[in-house]
């Protein structure tokens, strides 16, 4: 027919054999790279194959060699990022040896897992079983049928190499972290009962309870995915725990989402931990404290073990154990002060009155101590947590990493700082944050550019704690030497800061004083206001408070945000009413006074609560080479509301 095309028949191994004048078996041996063929004949066969444009059949080649150069990997749930990372490790390592990986998902069903594994193995040269859920007897019976095989996340005493993660130690590390923060009643949001790694986690929890007799772990059944974590939130809240440890990060994500929907603050009201450290853990809100598991290393090592078995049937089956490492992030914090009081309250109030020894004011003053290398401030008499000094070195670069205080709490345990809030992710508790020092941002986020507006620039610097010590003569004083470097790592200035604390009759005082030294050349400290944005003169020791049910602003100028913002009032106060997860209200006052010659206050209350004495309100602050500039605040933190007269009187006593 006109215009019709005739498909050219595919070239077969017989065509190559006829063209080369050899048998089909000889062509097969040449195509499979065997060295038993005479070199001259091999060259003739290859020339004929090229001339005829012959493409060997992979199926035929596999039948000839007895191998498919593929391996099967069976997982309980491919949607789990941990299993995806293990798969990535297997795939990359196997690919280097010319193998491909086929994947099967058992959908968390122990009943069908063995048949899925057999079917997958029938199509491949070997099998990798990841976190099998089937009982020990079924697994022991299966392994000889599917050999060669490797098992991941399951200790197999015989029959196949196995790779085991120390999930018991993961729980021990998490619990030790929570215990150091003061938590004594913890929920375990458990995984699937058929999961051997869940059993290992329970062993770790049991060991922790044996080590800490006053520790109580509440077992709450859940599952292994986000939906399970979300559904478990009601049980977690009903259990009256102060912290929850989830089976894995996915469960923790679901729990965090449900807590957010319920208006429960993490970690102010409840601390949350996960296990695995999947890629999204550090991007959760708040960033998730979890235990890092070497996921891709598991996959790569699984392939190395399997490849050794494929190449050598006599390869010894061994168990390889992998360690884990705690990653502390923003989802965990000190136990809420109200919980400490509730657990410490004796049944007999008369006995309590006679049991409490008399202590002096000096003995009650707060004191700094190191908790896993992190400075933390506690009230001496009862170890009530008051503040934590974070190095900030794990902050994203675009947030201008810097040391900061968070959480800072009242004596009743009400958080009076916020870290990484939704409205301004680059706000971190109490920190020295300046948007423009010689063109480098130490504020984080976008930079104001004249005639353009807020713009994300690659100009974020870093403040690094060089030497953090507790004053040996005054344990209530923390001393820190801080190096300020620009976006290229070059030194800009040196800072000496002093953070002290003392008790009041009905509250406590936090005093932060910093001296900035232009040790590396002159400084020009600017702000968006000095760069063309009126009223935006922020930059200095910035205190970011949490959102509250109600916030009022007081100053020497009167009541209201508009009167305080831009003023040189010697003090400002945030009077807040907070509502907790149970609907109960608590009143606080955060009174900030200036430590240096009067500066203009940058202050917000309606959009978000926060304030700082501005270093560069409407004109740049210039510091000559070798010169210094001082800044800071003295803050009184009370568990009650002050009126304007009481606030003014208290401020006079602080300065």
C-alpha positions in Angstrom: 0.0 0.0 0.0 1.3 3.5 -0.8 2.8 5.2 2.2 2.8 2.0 4.3 6.0 1.1 6.1 7.4 -2.4 6.7 8.9 -3.1 10.1 12.4 -4.5 9.8 12.7 -7.8 11.6 14.8 -7.8 14.7 18.3 -9.2 14.4 18.7 -12.4 16.3 21.6 -14.3 17.7 21.2 -16.8 14.8 21.7 -14.0 12.3 25.0 -13.0 14.0 26.1 -16.6 14.1 25.5 -17.0 10.4 27.3 -13.8 9.5 30.3 -14.7 11.7 30.3 -18.4 10.6 30.1 -19.7 14.2 27.5 -21.4 16.4 24.9 -19.6 18.4 26.6 -20.9 21.6 29.8 -19.2 20.6 28.0 -15.9 20.0 26.3 -16.2 23.4 29.7 -16.8 25.1 31.2 -13.7 23.4 28.2 -11.5 24.3 28.4 -12.6 27.9 32.1 -11.7 28.1 33.4 -15.2 28.7 37.1 -15.7 28.1 37.0 -19.2 26.7 36.5 -18.0 23.1 39.5 -17.6 20.8 40.3 -13.8 20.5 40.2 -13.9 16.7 36.8 -15.6 16.7 35.5 -13.2 19.4 36.6 -10.2 17.2 34.8 -11.7 14.2 31.6 -12.1 16.2 31.7 -8.6 17.6 32.3 -7.1 14.1 29.2 -9.1 12.8 27.1 -7.9 15.8 28.1 -4.3 15.1 27.4 -4.6 11.3 24.0 -6.1 12.0 23.2 -3.6 14.8 22.5 -6.6 17.1 21.1 -5.9 20.6 21.4 -8.8 23.1 18.3 -9.8 24.9 18.6 -9.1 28.7 16.1 -11.9 29.4 18.1 -14.4 27.3 21.3 -13.2 28.9 19.8 -13.7 32.4 18.7 -17.2 31.5 22.2 -18.0 30.1 24.0 -16.7 33.2 21.4 -17.8 35.7 21.3 -14.3 37.1 19.0 -11.2 36.6 21.4 -8.7 38.2 18.5 -7.4 40.2 17.7 -7.7 43.9 14.4 -7.4 45.7 13.8 -5.1 48.7 10.7 -5.6 50.8 9.6 -2.9 53.2 6.5 -2.5 55.5 5.6 1.0 54.2 7.4 2.7 51.3 5.8 6.0 52.3 8.0 6.1 55.4 11.0 8.3 54.6 13.3 6.0 56.7 12.6 3.2 54.3 13.0 5.5 51.3 16.5 6.5 52.6 17.5 2.9 53.1 16.3 2.2 49.6 18.4 5.1 48.3 21.5 3.6 50.0 20.9 0.2 48.6 20.2 1.5 45.1 23.3 3.7 45.0 25.6 1.0 46.3 24.1 -1.8 44.1 24.2 0.4 41.0 28.0 0.7 41.4 28.2 -3.1 41.0 25.8 -3.2 38.0 22.7 -4.3 39.9 19.2 -2.8 40.0 16.7 -2.9 42.8 13.0 -3.9 42.7 10.8 -2.8 45.6 7.8 -4.4 47.2 5.6 -3.0 50.0 3.9 -5.3 52.5 1.6 -2.5 53.8 2.4 -3.3 57.4 0.6 -6.7 57.0 2.6 -9.5 58.7 0.2 -12.1 57.3 1.2 -11.4 53.6 4.8 -10.4 54.2 6.3 -13.9 53.7 4.4 -14.5 50.4 5.4 -11.1 49.0 9.0 -11.8 49.9 8.9 -15.2 48.1 7.3 -13.8 45.0 9.8 -10.9 44.9 12.8 -13.3 45.4 11.5 -15.5 42.5 12.1 -12.6 40.1 15.5 -11.5 41.4 18.9 -12.9 42.4 18.6 -12.0 46.1 16.5 -10.4 48.8 16.7 -7.6 51.4 14.1 -7.6 54.1 13.7 -4.3 55.9 12.0 -4.3 59.3 10.0 -7.4 58.7 6.9 -7.6 60.9 6.4 -11.4 60.7 6.9 -13.5 63.9 10.3 -15.1 64.6 9.1 -18.6 63.6 7.8 -17.4 60.3 11.0 -15.5 59.5 13.2 -18.4 60.5 11.2 -20.6 58.1 11.3 -18.1 55.3 15.0 -17.3 55.2 16.2 -20.7 53.8 13.6 -20.4 51.0 14.7 -16.9 49.9 18.5 -17.2 50.4 20.6 -15.3 49.6 19.1 -12.6 51.8 19.9 -9.8 54.3 17.7 -8.6 57.1 17.7 -4.9 58.2 16.3 -3.8 61.6 15.9 -7.3 62.9 18.4 -9.5 64.7 18.5 -12.8 63.0 20.6 -15.4 65.0 21.2 -17.6 62.0 20.5 -18.0 58.3 21.3 -14.5 57.0 23.4 -11.4 57.7 21.4 -8.9 59.8 21.8 -5.1 60.4 20.4 -3.9 63.7 19.9 -0.3 65.0 20.2 0.2 68.8 16.7 1.5 69.3 16.9 0.7 73.0 19.8 3.2 73.4 17.7 5.7 71.4 15.1 5.6 74.1 17.7 5.9 76.8 19.2 9.0 75.2 15.8 10.7 74.7 14.7 9.9 78.3 17.9 11.1 79.8 17.5 14.4 77.9 13.9 14.8 79.2 14.9 13.9 82.8 17.6 16.5 82.7 14.9 19.0 81.7 12.9 18.0 84.8 10.3 15.7 83.2 9.2 12.8 85.3 5.9 11.8 83.7 6.4 10.9 80.0 4.1 9.3 77.4 5.4 6.7 74.9 3.3 7.0 71.8 3.9 3.4 70.7 4.4 1.9 67.3 3.0 -1.3 65.7 2.9 -4.2 68.1 4.4 -6.5 65.4 7.4 -4.2 65.1 10.6 -5.6 66.7 12.0 -2.1 66.8 9.0 -1.1 69.0 10.0 -3.9 71.4 13.6 -2.6 71.4 12.3 0.9 72.3 10.4 -0.5 75.2 13.5 -2.2 76.5 15.2 1.2 76.5 12.2 2.7 78.4 12.4 -0.1 81.0 16.1 0.5 81.5 15.4 4.2 82.0 12.7 3.6 84.6 15.1 1.3 86.5 17.7 4.0 86.5 15.2 6.7 87.6 12.7 5.2 90.1 10.7 8.5 90.1 10.1 8.3 86.4 6.7 7.2 85.1 6.1 6.2 81.5 2.6 6.1 80.2 2.1 3.6 77.3 -0.2 4.9 74.6 -0.9 2.6 71.6 -0.7 4.4 68.2 1.0 3.2 65.1 3.8 4.2 62.6 2.4 7.1 60.5 1.3 10.7 60.7 -2.4 9.8 61.1 -1.6 7.6 64.1 0.2 10.4 65.8 -2.6 12.9 65.1 -5.2 10.5 66.5 -3.1 9.9 69.7 -3.1 13.6 70.7 -6.3 13.3 72.8 -4.9 10.4 74.8 -1.6 12.3 75.3 -3.3 15.3 76.7 -5.6 13.2 78.9 -2.6 11.4 80.4 -1.4 14.7 82.0 2.2 14.0 80.9 4.7 16.8 80.4 6.5 15.1 77.5 5.7 12.6 74.8 8.2 10.3 73.0 6.8 9.2 69.6 7.6 5.8 68.0 9.1 7.7 65.0 9.2 11.1 63.5 6.1 10.6 61.4 4.1 9.9 64.5 5.6 13.0 66.1 4.6 15.1 63.1 1.0 14.0 63.5 1.1 14.7 67.2 2.6 18.2 66.7 -0.1 19.0 64.2 -2.9 18.0 66.6 -1.4 19.8 69.5 -1.2 23.0 67.4 -4.9 22.6 66.5 -5.7 22.2 70.2 -3.8 25.4 71.1 -1.1 23.4 73.1 2.3 25.1 73.0 5.3 23.0 72.3 7.5 22.9 74.3 6.0 25.4 76.7 3.0 23.1 77.6 4.3 19.8 76.4 7.7 18.6 75.0 7.7 16.2 72.0 10.4 13.9 70.7 10.7 11.5 67.7 13.0 8.8 66.5 14.9 8.5 63.1 15.8 12.1 62.3 14.2 12.0 58.8 15.1 14.9 56.6 11.9 17.0 57.5 12.5 16.7 61.3 14.6 19.9 61.5 12.0 21.8 59.4 9.0 20.9 61.6 7.3 23.6 63.7 9.0 23.6 66.1 12.1 21.8 64.9 11.8 18.3 66.2 14.1 16.8 68.9 14.8 13.3 67.7 17.4 10.5 67.5 19.4 10.2 64.3 19.5 6.8 62.7 22.2 6.2 59.9 19.5 5.4 57.3 21.5 5.5 54.0 24.4 3.8 55.7 22.1 0.9 56.6 21.2 0.6 52.9 24.7 0.7 51.6 25.9 -1.8 54.2 23.0 -4.1 53.4 24.1 -4.2 49.8 27.7 -4.9 50.7 26.6 -7.8 52.9 24.3 -9.1 50.2 26.9 -8.8 47.4 29.4 -10.7 49.5 26.8 -13.6 49.9 25.9 -13.6 46.2 29.6 -13.8 45.3 30.5 -16.3 48.0 27.8 -18.7 49.2 30.0 -19.5 52.2 30.1 -15.9 53.4 29.5 -15.9 57.2 26.2 -14.5 58.4 26.9 -11.8 60.9 25.0 -9.2 62.9 26.2 -5.6 62.5 25.0 -3.1 65.0 24.5 0.6 64.3 24.6 3.4 67.0 22.3 6.4 67.2 22.7 10.0 68.2 20.3 12.4 70.0 19.6 15.6 68.0 18.2 18.3 70.5 16.0 20.9 68.8 13.2 23.3 69.7 10.4 20.8 70.5 11.8 20.0 73.9 12.1 22.3 76.9 12.0 22.4 80.7 9.0 20.8 82.4 6.3 23.5 82.9 6.6 25.0 86.4 2.9 24.3 87.2 3.7 20.6 86.6 6.6 20.7 89.0 4.4 22.3 91.7 1.7 19.7 91.1 3.9 16.7 91.5 5.8 18.2 94.5 2.7 19.1 96.5 2.4 16.8 99.6 -1.0 15.3 100.5 -0.9 16.9 103.9 -0.5 20.7 103.6 0.2 21.0 107.4 3.1 18.5 107.0 4.3 20.5 104.0 4.5 23.6 106.1 6.6 21.9 108.7 8.7 20.0 106.2 10.1 23.0 104.2 13.4 24.2 105.8 14.1 27.8 106.1 16.5 29.2 103.6 18.2 32.6 103.1 17.6 34.9 100.1 21.1 34.1 98.9 20.4 30.4 99.0 17.3 30.9 96.9 19.0 33.1 94.2 19.1 31.5 90.8 22.3 29.7 89.7 23.7 28.6 86.3 24.7 25.1 85.6 25.7 23.1 82.5 23.2 20.6 81.2 25.0 18.5 78.5 27.2 21.5 77.8 24.3 23.9 77.6 24.0 26.6 80.3 20.7 26.6 82.1 19.5 28.8 84.9 17.6 27.3 87.9 16.2 28.6 91.1 18.6 27.1 93.7 16.0 26.2 96.3 13.9 23.9 94.2 15.6 23.6 90.8 12.8 25.4 89.1 14.0 26.1 85.5 14.1 29.8 84.6 16.2 30.2 81.4 18.3 28.3 78.9 21.2 29.8 76.9 21.3 28.2 73.5 24.5 28.6 71.3 22.3 29.1 68.2 24.9 27.5 66.0 22.3 25.1 64.5 20.1 28.0 63.3 19.6 28.3 59.5 22.1 30.7 57.9 19.3 33.1 56.8 18.3 33.5 60.4 21.8 35.0 61.3 22.9 32.3 63.8 23.5 33.8 67.3 23.4 32.7 71.0 20.0 33.4 72.6 18.0 32.8 75.8 15.0 30.6 75.5 12.8 29.7 77.2 12.8 32.4 79.8 10.0 31.6 82.3 8.4 33.2 85.3 8.7 31.6 88.7 5.3 29.9 88.0 6.7 28.4 84.8 4.9 30.7 82.3 7.1 31.1 79.2 8.0 34.8 78.6 10.0 34.3 75.4 9.2 32.9 72.0 11.6 31.2 69.5 11.1 30.8 65.8 7.4 31.9 65.8 5.3 31.6 62.7 5.0 35.3 62.2 8.8 35.9 62.3 10.8 32.7 62.1 14.1 34.6 62.7 13.0 35.8 66.2 14.8 33.9 68.9 13.9 34.6 72.6 16.3 37.2 74.0 19.2 37.9 71.7 21.5 40.6 70.4 20.0 41.0 67.0 21.1 43.9 64.7 20.0 44.2 61.1 23.0 46.1 59.7 26.6 46.2 61.0 28.9 47.3 58.2 26.4 45.9 55.7 26.1 42.5 57.4 22.7 41.4 58.9 22.7 39.9 62.4 18.9 40.1 62.6 17.9 37.4 60.1 15.3 37.2 57.4 15.0 39.9 54.8 17.0 43.1 54.6 15.4 46.5 53.8 16.8 47.9 50.5 16.0 51.5 49.6 13.6 51.8 46.7 13.1 48.0 46.7 11.8 47.1 50.1 12.4 44.0 52.2 14.7 41.7 50.2 16.3 38.4 51.0 20.1 39.0 50.6 23.0 36.7 51.2 24.4 39.0 53.9 23.7 37.1 57.0 26.5 37.0 59.6 27.1 34.8 62.6 27.7 35.3 66.3 29.7 32.5 67.8 30.3 31.8 71.5 34.1 31.6 71.9 34.2 31.1 75.7 31.1 30.6 77.8 31.7 30.3 81.6 29.9 30.5 84.9 31.4 33.2 87.1 33.3 31.1 89.8 32.5 33.8 92.4 28.9 34.3 91.4 27.1 31.2 90.1 24.1 33.4 89.2 26.2 35.1 86.5 27.0 33.7 83.0 29.9 35.2 81.1 30.3 34.8 77.3 32.8 36.0 74.8 31.2 36.3 71.4 32.8 36.7 67.9 30.8 38.4 65.2 31.8 37.4 61.7 30.3 38.6 58.4 28.8 36.4 55.7 32.3 35.5 54.4 33.5 34.5 57.9 35.6 37.6 58.4 35.7 39.1 61.9 33.7 42.3 62.4 33.6 42.9 66.2 34.1 41.2 69.5 31.6 41.2 72.3 31.7 40.6 76.0 28.3 39.7 77.6 27.2 39.2 81.2 23.9 37.5 82.0 23.0 37.6 85.7 19.9 36.8 87.8 18.5 37.4 91.2 15.2 36.9 93.1 12.6 39.4 94.0 10.0 38.9 96.7 7.4 37.9 94.1 9.4 37.3 90.9 12.9 37.4 89.6 15.3 39.7 87.7 17.3 38.9 84.5 20.1 41.3 83.7 21.9 41.2 80.3 24.8 43.6 79.6 26.9 43.6 76.5 30.0 45.5 75.4 30.7 45.6 71.7 34.3 46.2 70.8 35.4 47.5 67.4 38.5 45.4 67.5 38.7 44.8 63.8 38.1 48.3 62.5 35.4 51.0 62.6 31.8 50.0 62.8 28.6 51.6 61.4 25.5 50.2 63.0 22.4 50.9 60.9 18.7 50.0 60.8 15.9 49.9 58.2 15.0 53.4 59.6 18.4 54.8 58.8 18.3 53.1 55.4 15.0 54.8 54.4 12.1 53.0 56.2 10.7 55.4 58.8 9.9 54.0 62.3 11.7 50.8 61.7 14.7 51.6 63.9 15.0 48.1 65.3 18.3 46.4 66.3 19.8 45.8 69.7 19.0 43.5 72.6 15.7 42.3 71.3 13.2 40.5 73.6 10.6 38.5 71.7 7.6 37.6 73.9 5.0 34.9 73.2 1.6 35.7 71.9 -1.0 35.9 74.7 -4.7 36.1 75.2 -4.3 39.8 76.0 -1.3 42.1 75.9 -1.1 45.6 77.3 1.9 48.0 77.0 2.9 50.4 79.8 5.7 53.0 79.8 6.6 56.3 81.4 4.7 57.9 78.6 1.5 56.2 79.5 -0.4 53.1 78.3 -0.3 51.9 74.7 2.0 50.7 72.0 2.0 54.0 70.2 3.2 55.9 73.2 6.0 53.5 74.0 7.3 53.0 70.4 10.0 55.5 69.5 10.0 57.0 73.1 13.1 57.2 75.3 11.1 56.0 78.3 13.5 54.5 80.9 11.3 51.4 81.0 8.5 49.6 79.2 6.3 46.8 80.5 4.3 44.0 78.8 1.3 43.0 80.9 -0.1 39.8 79.6 -2.9 37.4 80.3 -2.1 33.8 79.1 -4.5 30.9 78.6 -3.2 27.4 78.9 -4.3 24.1 77.3 -6.9 23.6 80.1 -8.4 27.1 79.5 -7.0 28.5 82.8 -5.7 32.0 82.7 -2.4 33.3 84.2 -1.2 36.9 84.4 2.4 38.1 84.0 4.3 41.3 83.7 7.6 41.6 81.8 9.2 44.9 82.7 12.3 46.0 80.7 14.6 48.8 81.8 17.5 50.3 79.9 21.1 49.8 81.1 22.7 52.4 79.0 22.1 56.1 78.2 18.5 56.5 77.1 17.8 55.0 73.7 14.6 54.9 71.6 12.4 51.9 72.1 11.5 49.8 69.1 8.3 48.1 70.3 5.5 46.0 68.9 2.4 44.6 70.6 -0.5 44.4 68.2 1.4 42.5 65.4 3.5 40.5 67.9 4.9 41.4 71.3 8.6 42.4 71.4 10.9 45.3 72.2 14.5 46.5 72.2 16.4 49.7 73.0 17.4 50.6 69.5 21.1 51.1 68.7 20.3 53.1 65.5 16.9 54.7 65.7 17.0 57.3 63.0 20.7 57.9 62.5 23.6 55.3 62.2 25.7 54.6 65.2 29.4 54.9 64.3 32.1 53.4 66.5 35.7 54.2 65.8 38.3 51.5 65.5 39.1 50.3 69.0 36.0 51.9 70.4 33.2 50.3 72.3 29.4 50.6 72.7 27.3 49.2 75.5 23.7 47.9 75.5 21.4 45.6 77.5 18.3 45.4 79.7 17.4 44.7 83.2 14.1 42.8 83.2 11.7 42.0 86.1 9.5 38.9 85.5 6.4 38.7 87.7 3.4 36.3 87.9 0.9 39.2 88.3 -0.3 42.3 86.5 1.2 45.7 87.4 -0.5 49.0 86.9 1.5 52.0 85.6 2.4 53.4 89.0 3.6 50.0 90.4 5.6 49.4 87.2 7.3 52.8 87.5 8.2 52.2 91.1 9.6 48.8 90.4 11.6 50.2 87.4 13.2 52.8 89.6 14.4 50.1 92.0 16.0 48.1 89.2 18.1 50.8 87.5 
